[in-house]
């Protein structure tokens, strides 16, 4: 006899302990196909479920929410970003959308620094030269001359959790820090790190490394476009570990081809995986990574644990650890006295 109360659809296999934790209290319906949950499978799979555990690869739009039906109480995403979830629709329907919040902050900030170093010091070109057996002359005064990091200006777009963690690291490299935030100055960080709040135009103009850390939404979509590239120094690098669509990739490719900026370090793209026809693949002034900002064993394991706890907490009438639409929780609190 099946005594478990809740039915949960999991869109793909993720790290332990997510599924073992959820399975203790719920019937788990796992799409164990390693590839992305196909649209039809997703629409079918979510039907009559109490909860969905998804990843950033699954588009949880109004149709999916509708397909799940009135039993759906929580969408727990195994990510910090929620741009793949229709937050407005979920909120309208009183469904909690939970995230992995700050758990990936340090790992993503580390990878941002790795991209700053890799682009400015030509790390991957050096590696390729050696491993492809093209390093013929030994030490050479002219070989792979890069740019300094020390004393340069890092411009941070979005001084939230990850942006601040990048700023702390940049301080250790003796960089000057400027930033721009939609919400204005962050006085605490200004004081702690000597970071200076600037306008978007000043950020573009003065940065030697322009690093993106805002979330993707209607306002930030294609925020970095040709008007920004026109203002950037031709010695500057663009770094993106946030979301691909914050940059107009077509404009970026043109800027790189014309050398109106020096290079780019990208962990995220408008389309993932990056299409094999992308001109970025042939460029020498880029370092490209396959969306691995949070990809350390420990971080991804913690993300798994948090996404399971979030989901179970909402089902059991408790507070999740991180929630993207707290207003839903407040109304659930009022209705059912969530502890
Ligand atoms: C996130 O969680 O939003 C990252 O981009 C993926 O780990």
Boltz pocket constraint, residues with backbone or C-beta under 6 A from the ligand:
constraints:
  - pocket:
      binder: B
      contacts: [[A, 56], [A, 78], [A, 79], [A, 80], [A, 81], [A, 82], [A, 100], [A, 104], [A, 241], [A, 242], [A, 291], [A, 293], [A, 294], [A, 295]]
      max_distance: 6.0
